[in-house]
């Protein structure tokens, strides 16, 4: 079980650092993390039979909460602190009997205006002592990751803890994680890549470097040099931030860069390789529904496709299989694996099914992603639905439109313009002066439109439907794009 694996690994750390803040403001050793997890279990004991929503800062308490949840097989859902309160409640309402855990008086006051199912937790880390703990019997606990939902309410993907084990069996040796590894964690807590970081590093015996300060996130090369990072993990759109630093910033200790969450442009890979010629560069792919990620491609100047703008997604990780369905001049990707998530909470989706493979039933997930095959490699082509990737975040434009309708806008149409979310609606700006403020009640920051424009009436097709293509063209023309 995953819980026993984490417990054994943390016991082996002892007084060695497991997690530290990139600027050196705090650090947790193995004994402290085990002690904090034991303390939290006592505090959370009345609620351990319920799903726990971690509405926490990315700091020591959050990591103690993660350790407690995995060690004691608790159901939990991490939610970024910059999410609006209404979205937190939309998530809580889907998890029966859930309790929201926060770490500040201000957050607690905001929560208690709407619900009593919340509590504030505090820990004095220097005083936390390690306690003897026993392995927890086989309760099939899950974590939940909130993704966009076209109804305006986030969908919750349910992933049993132990379905991450096959991933860890591959990741730790592939990434060469050991006690010399210093792995930089860029992702926010609501992004399941942050669980990749936490689980792989702890089970591999490395040190996780938490990048929570804004300066560390916008000047990653400087953070990597100062923190002596050996591993970097983020979305590929961070690469230009690495490259804009002067080359004399200091010798880099980074020996591996791994990227996931959005299209990885080959030109960026070439430039990164030129700056860090001895480092491995990995492109990975996989939706949350398939559990963490499920394929990898290791870049080299010889293996990348010279005619392609992006890197391929590579081959499946052991334990995952790909099925390609020819459709509309491309291939729709279906993932087969026993490690696929249990589906969405309170939502039956045809994307999840089972298929017979090699004489037995196996879970399947239809990604909705389309790929082109060039030789033996797969390159992303398109999606047919309203899901888009912007700055590493998977965003459903339908969710934005549903939230806009919820806030009172008429016929809102969401779109991507110059790699930003924009929204056009019918009406007058004078009549809707606080449109973005209203939207912020329902949408996370990553989904909030950078611009909202109002028009008297949208163009329509001959059948009377909104002409979305014409609306996008008109929006770009007005703004000189």
N, C-alpha and C positions, 0 to 999 in steps of 0.2 A: 504494500500500500504506500501511497505517497506520503502519508503522515509519518510512518515509521522511517522512511528514507530521509525525510527532512530532520526528524528528531536525532537520528544517528549522526547526520552531517553536522548539525549544530553542536552536538556534544563533542565532536572532534575538534571544533574550533577552540573551545575553552575561552581563554582570554584574548585570542586573536580576533582582529576586527572583521566583522561580517559586512557591515554597511557603514559608510561614512558620507557626510555632506561634502560636496565638491570643494567648498571653501574652508573646510576643516572646522566648522562651527559645532559639529557633534559627530559622534561615532558610537556604534553599538558592537560589542563583542559577542561571541557565542553564548557565554553565560548570561549576559544581560538580556539578550533576545529571548532565551529560554525563560528567564525569570519574569520578564515583562509579559510574555505569553501566558505564564501561569497566573500572574496577577490579573490580567485581563479576563481570564476564564472565570475567576472568582467574581469579578465585577459583572460580567455578562451572564453569569449562571442562571438568573431568572429568565433569560431570553434565548438560551442556546437552542431551544427547539424551534425557534423562528428564524426566518431569513433576516440577516443583519445588513443594513445599508451603510457603507462606510463613506460618509460625507465629511472627509477629513483632508487636512493639509498634507502635502507630500513631505512628511517629516518622520521623526522617530516613532510617534504614536501609530502612524499608518503602518509602518513596517512591523511593529509589534502586533498590530491587529491582523495583518496578513499571516504572520507566523502562528498566532493563536488560532486563526480560522483553519489553516491547513493542518496544523498539529492535532487539533481537536475535532476535525471533520465537521466544521460549521458551514451552513449555507450563508453566502455573503454576496454582496453586489457593490463593487467600488464605483463611486460617482465623483467626478471632478468637482472641486469646491467652487469653480467658476460657473457651474450650472445654475440656472435660475431656480428658485425654490419651487415654482410650479412644476418644473420638470422632475425634481426630486419626488414630489408627491405623485406625479404620473407614474413613476417607477414603483414607489411604495405601494400604490393602490393595486398593482398587478401581482405583488407578492403577499399572499395572505398572511396576516398577522405580523408583518415585518416591523422592525424597529430601526429607526434612523440613529446612527451613532455619530456624534459630532465632537469637536475639540475646542470650541470657543463659546464664550457667553453670547456674542452677537449672533452666531449661527443658531444657537439654542433658542434665543429670543424670537428669531424669525420663524423657526420651526414651530414653536409653541403657540404662535398666533393661529395655527391651522390644525395642529395635532398634538396629542399627549404621548404619542408613540415615538418618543425620541429621548435620548439621554446624552449628557456630556460626560466624557471620560478624560481623566488626567492621570499621568504617571510621573513620578519623580525618578527618572532613570538612574541617576547615580546611586540611589538607595535600593534599586531592585536587586534582589538576590536570586540566584538560581535555586530552583526547587526540584526535587526528584519528581519526575512525571512518568506516567505509564502510557504505553501505546493505547490508542483508542480502538475499540472493536469496530468491525467493518460496516459502519454506517455509510451509505452511499451519498455523501454530501456533494453539493454542487456550488460552483460560482456562477454568477450571472453577469453578462456584459450587455449594456444598453446600446442598441444600434438605432439608426433612424427608422421611423415608421411612416408610411404614406398617409396614415389616418391622422397624423399630428401627435400621436402618442408613441413614445419610443418602444421598439420591440426588444424583448429581453431574451437573449440566447442563454440556454441552460447547459452548462458543461460540468459533468461529474469530475471531481478532482482527479480520480485515478486515470482518466482518459488522457492526461498529460504525460503519463509515464513513458509511453512509446516515444513521444517527442524528446523527452529528456535523455533517453537511452541513445538517441541519435545525436542530439545537440552537444552534449558535454564532450565527447571525443572529437566531433567534427570541428567545434570551435576551439578545441584544445584548452579547455577551462581547467585550471589547477590552482594551487595556492599562490602562484605568482601572478594570476590574472587580476587586473583592475578594470572592471567593466563599467563604462559610463552609461547611466540610465537617463535617456532623454525624455521618454514618453511620460505623459500624464497618467494618473492612476486609473482613469476610465477607459484607457486604451489597452487591449489585452496584450500588446507587446510589452507592457510593463510587467506582466506576469511571466513572460518569457525570460526577462532579465532576472527577476527575483528567484524563480525556481531553478533556472539553469545555473546561475552563479552560486547559489547556496548549496545545491546538490553537487556541484562540481568543486566546491571548496575554495572559490575565489572571493574577491572583495567587490561589493557593489558600490559604485560611486554615484550618489544621488545628485542629479543636476536639477536643482529646483530654483535657483536664482535666475532671474531674467538675463543677466549679463552672461552667465555660463551658457545659456541656450542660444544667444545671438552671437557669441564669440567662442564657438566650440573648440577651435584650434588652440586658443589660449587656455581654455579650461582643460583640454587634453594634456597640454604641456605641463600646466601647473599641478594637475592631479596625477601625472605619470600614468595616464590611461594606456592599457594594452589593447582594449576592445572598445569599439564604439558601435552603438545600435540606435538607429533613428530612421526617419523617413528620408528618402534621397534628396528632397528639396533642401536639406541642410548642407549639402555639399558646397554650393556657392559661398556659404558663410565660412566654411573651412578655408576655401581658397582665397578669400579676400584679405586674409591676414598676411603680413609680410613673411617671406620665407625664413627670415632670421629670428622668428619668434622663439626659436629654441629647438633643440633636437627632439623629434617625436619618438615616443615609446610605443605608439600605436602599431600593433602588428596585424590587426584585423578590423575591417570595417564591414558591418552587415546592415542592410537596408531592407525595409519592407513598407507596405502601406500605400504606395503610389507608383506610377510609372517611373522607371529608372532610365534616364536618358543616357545613351552611350557616350555622348560628348562629355558629360559630367564624370562618367567612370574613367574616361581617358585622362581628363585633367587631374582627377584625384590620384590616379596611378602615377602620373608624372611627378606629382608633389610627394607622394609616399611610395616610392618604387619597391620597397621591400614588404609592403603590407598586402595581405589577402583582402580582396573585395568581393562581397557576397550579395547577390540579389535574391530575395525570397518572396514567396507568394502564398497567400492563403486567406480566405475569409474567416471571420470569427467563428462562423458556424461549423467550420471544419476542424476546430480546436487549434489555437495558436497559429502556426502556419504549416504548410504541407509540401512545399517544393523549394528547391534551391538551385542557383546557378553561380559558379565561381568564375569570376571575370579573369580573362587574360587577353592580351592584345591579339593573340592568335585565334582564340576561340570565339570572340565576339563577331557577330555578323556584320561585315563591312558595309552592307547596303541598308541596314536597319537603323532607325533612329533610336530605338530603345533596346535594352538588354532582354533576352528571353527569360522565361520563368524557370527554366531548367527541368530537372527530373524530380519525381515525387520522393519524399522522404520515406524510408522503409516503414511499412505499415499503412501507407496511403497509396491509392491507385487512381489513375486518370482514365476516364472514358470520354472520347471525343465524338460528338454527334454532328455530322455535316449539316449545315443550315445557312442559307443566304450567303453562300460563297465563303463561309468561315466555319469554324468548329466551336460548338457550344460545349463548355467543360462541365462534366459531372465528376464529382469526387466520391470514391468508394473507400470506406475505412470503418473498422470497428470503433475508431476513436472520434468519429464525428459526434457533435453535440447532440443532446436529447431533443433539440428543437426549440421553438419559441414558446414562452409561457403564455397560456390562454389564447393561443393562435394556432390553428391548424394550417399548415402550409404544404402545398404540393411540391415544394422544393425538397422536402425531406421524404425519403421513401426507403425501401429495402429492395435489394436485388439478389438473385441467386448467382453466386460466383464460385467456381471450383467446387460445386456440390454443396455449398452452404449459404445461408443468408448473410448479407453484409449491408451495413447502413450506407445510404447514398445521399448526396446533397447536390442539387442542380445549382451551380453558382450563378447562372445568368450572364457569365462572362464569355465573350467570344474571342477566339484566337486564330491567328494565321499560322500555318506550319511552313517553315522555311528549312528545308533539309530535315534534320531530326529535332529542331528546336521550335518552341511555341512562343509567339509574340502576341501581346495583347492587341485586340482589334477594336472592340466596342462592347457596349451593353445596349439592350433594347428598352430597359425600364428607365426610371428617373434617377437611378443611383449614379452619383458622380464622385470623383476624388478631387478634393481641393486642399492643398497644403497638407497632404497626408491624412486628412479626415474623410471617411466614407460618409457621404451626405446624401440623403434622399430629398430631391427637390419637391417631391410630393408632400413630405412632412412640413417643409417651409410653407407651401401653399395652404396646407390645412391649418397651420398655426396662424397664418395671415387671415384666413377666413374666420378663425376663432376670435381674432382681435377686431373683427368688423370690417376688414378691407373687402372690396368688391372685385371679383374675378382676378385674383392675384396670379401672376405667372412668374415662377422662379426660373433663373437661368444662370449660366456661368459666363462671365464676360471678363476677358483678360485675367483668368485664374482667380476671379473673385465671384462671390455670390451676389446677384442683383435681383431685384424684384420690381415688376411693373404691375400696377393695378389701375382699375378704372375709378375716376373720381377726381377730387381736387386736393392738392397738397395743403391748401388753407383749411380744408375740412378735416384733415388728418395730420396735424402738425407733430404729433408724437408717435408716428407709426413705428419707428424703430424701437422706441422705448416700450411700446405695447408688445412688440414681437419678442423683446428680451425677456418677457415673463414666461414664454413658452419654449424658447429655443436656446440650446447651448451656444456659447460664444462662437464656436467654429461654424455653426449653421446660420448665424445672424447675418442678413444681407448687409453688405457694405454700402449699398445704395438702394433707395426706394424711389421709384418715379411714378407719377400719376399722369394718366391720359384721359381725355373725355370718353374714348371708347377704343377697345382693341380691334384690330383687323380680324376678320373671320373668314373661314373657308366657304365654299359654295354650299356646303351642307349645313352651315350655320355654326360650326364648331370654332373655338378659338384657334386662330392660325398662329401657332407657337413659333414657327419658323419666321414668319413676318414680324412678329412681336420682337423676337431677338434681333432681327436685322434692323428694325426701327430703333431699338434701344441703342445699338452700337452706332448707328448713323448720327443720332442726336448728340452722342458724346464723342464723335470723331474717331470711332474705333473701326 
